[in-house]
């Protein structure tokens, strides 16, 4: 059983949980913006935000006493792997889904001469 968070660790849990949200959102936003605007120079910043997500997640897991249990350690690891790969999968899905739109008469560029 997991022991509860000590009162002394409350600020650490609160701050690291907020950083998980902020760095996760920053990673997703930078990744998407880099791909949509074709600005590959932003991709290292996205991965730097992901590194911040890893550090804040491990800090949160340590402060919340989750790393003492193999089950919760595996959950934390799977979450980090999933969040690394999810934007790549979502991007491929969006590109594949919207590729058909570029070849239809509903697209105004379809009728333009090159």
N, C-alpha and C positions, 0 to 999 in steps of 0.2 A: 504494500500500500504506500502511496505517496504521502510524505509528510507535508503538512501545510507550510505555506510561505511564512517565514519569520517576519515579524513586524519591522525589523531593521532592514529587510530587503524590499519593503513595500515601494519605496521610491525607485529602486532599481527595476523592479517588475513593471511599474507604471511607465517609466521612461523608456525602457527597452521595448515594451509592447507598442508604445507610440512610434518608436523608431522602426519597428517591423512594418507598421502600416505606411509610414512615410517613405521609407526606402523601397518597399515593394511597389508602391504607386509610382515613385520616381523611375524605377527600373522599367515598369510597363510603359510609362509615358515616353521615356527616352527611346526605348526600343521601337515603339510604334512610330514616333515622330521621325526617327532615323530612317525607317523603312518607307514611310509614306512620302517624305520629302526627298528621299534618296540622298541623305546626308550621312555617309558612312563614317564621318569623323565623330559623330555623336555616339556610335556604338560602344567605343571604349568607356564613355561616361555611363552608359547604361549598365555595362558590366561592373563598373566601379560602384554604382548604386546597388547592384546585386551583391557585391562583396559586403557592403554596409548591411544589407539584409541578412546575410549569413552571420555576421558578427553580432548584430542585435538579436537575432533568433537564438544563437548559442548563449548569449548573455541572459536572455529571458528564460531559456530552458534551465540554465544553471541556477539562476536566482529562484526559480519556481520548483527546484528540486526534481526536475524531470529527467535529468541525465543519469540518475541512480537506477532507473528501471530500464531494462533492455527493450521493453515494449514501447515506452515513450521516447527512447532514444531513436528507435526505428521510425516512429511517427514523425519526429522532427527531421530526420534524414530524408524520408520520403517527401515531406512537405518542401524541403529545400530543393530536391531534385525536380519535383513537379513544377515548382515555380520558376526554375531555370528553363525548363523545356516548354512550358505552357505558351509563352509568347511566340515561340517558333512554330508550334503546331497551329495556333490560332492564325498566325500570319499566312501559313500555307493554306489553311482552310478558306480564309477570306480571299486570297488570290485565286484559288481554284473555283470558288463560288462565283466570283465576279468576272472571271475570264470570259464566260459565255455572254455577258452583257456587251462586250466590245465587238461582238460579231452579229449583232441583231439590227434590224432596221429602226428600232426605237432609239438607237444611239445616233445623235445628230452628226457625229463625225463619220458615220458609216457612208453617208452620201457625198462627203466632200472629196474633191479630187486632190491627189497628193501634189 
